[in-house]
Amino acid sequence: TDAIFIGGSDGVTLDNTLDLMARVRKYAIPCVLEVSTLESITPGFDSYFIPTVLNSTDARFITGLQHEAVKEYGELMNWEEIVTEGYCIANPECKAAQHANANANLSLEDVVAYARLAEKMLRLPVFYLEYSGVYGDVETVKEASKVLERTKLFYGGGIASEEQAREMAMFADTIVVGNVIYESIDQAVATVKAVKR
């Protein structure tokens, strides 16, 4: 495990963010807050990842909420700790797609175009291909990786086995393991070991 991300699109509050951070902080591993609500922003994290949902149909999730955060906290922000993620949500059934009003019925060509947009036009350091809860299309991940040179490809969604982690790690720079942690911590740890080999 290279880092632990705290965040999500469902029921994130300052109280549960602080509670989780306190439990994670006892381990010598970077702790990242993926900011999904203004209410969850708190000092004490090593980094703050700010998503901009590239395929949202609602401007609030592209720049609106980010603008509000900078307006409110801009004077206090340590800009060296902030990483902007170009999110591309590719599972129309997931809560994140519904929450962000994302057009998640994407073709391979759509995803590749969003990857290019993230790197070439917006110059984002991270392109996060999010399948949230389902295992994604390997060919799509592969093709997205081919067009990224400097921008790092993060993959998240449905990884429940070492084989799946290894398969996606062939193309993604970073694998995000989510729901399997709640189902089997041992299996989650096994996915990390598989990628590190």
Helices and strands as residue ranges (DSSP letters): E 4-6, H 14-24, E 31-34, G 38-40, E 47-53, G 59-61, H 64-73, G 79-81, E 82-89, H 95-99, H 108-116, I 117-121, E 126-130, H 138-146, E 152-156, H 162-169, E 174-176, H 180-183, H 185-196
